[in-house]
Amino acid sequence: MLLVDFMILSMTIGLLRGGSLQRLAEIPIKRPELIFLSFIIRYLPVILGGSLKGYIVQHMSILSFISYGLLLYSLLSNWHLKPLRIATLGVLLNFLAIIANGGKMPVSLWAVDVAGLGDFKQELFSPLYPYHAAMTSETKFKLFGDILPLPKPYPNPKVFSLGDVLMGLGVFTLIQEAMLKKTSANDKIGRRN
């Protein structure tokens, strides 16, 4: 997941710039439980597995709608955090591509080849794979699908979307701002007392 890569990179750069990981806990995020619930619902097929997985996959468009709806609501509740506005746009673009294509993110086969992920192609054509599907002539919103390859020498080659980039940039910026936030004079005085 590209978002995790952006988070790790941002925290590493934040530390190198003299930032503090403890300041991440001070980000005034509203409704964080909805973000976690969104991810739990989205990854329910992986969590459940077994015979329930097939049933869940059949209803992936509904699960995707609920999951992304909760995530968008949570992000909109945090509109006061400017970097999350960029992330919200990214989530919206992914949401459009996924909902318009039956609950699965469309993936460019060209990008899969460039990224060196040939083994992944088989899953893209499997009706039991819950998250992605190969792009075809029927695919809607192709521009918002996973069309950007990231091949080796990147340690974890992948294919990602424009929405993923926007989400990553928003979270990267949020983490940088939080880790490098200057302590106000009032905070310093409060600590001395």
PyMOL commands that set and color helices and strands:
alter all, ss='L'
color gray80, all
select helices_A, chain A and resi 2-16+21-26+32-42+44-48+50-58+60-77+82-100+109-114+118-124+142-144+162-179+185-192
alter helices_A, ss='H'
color red, helices_A
select strands_A, chain A and resi 105-107+132-134+148-150+158-160
alter strands_A, ss='S'
color yellow, strands_A
deselect
rebuild
show_as cartoon
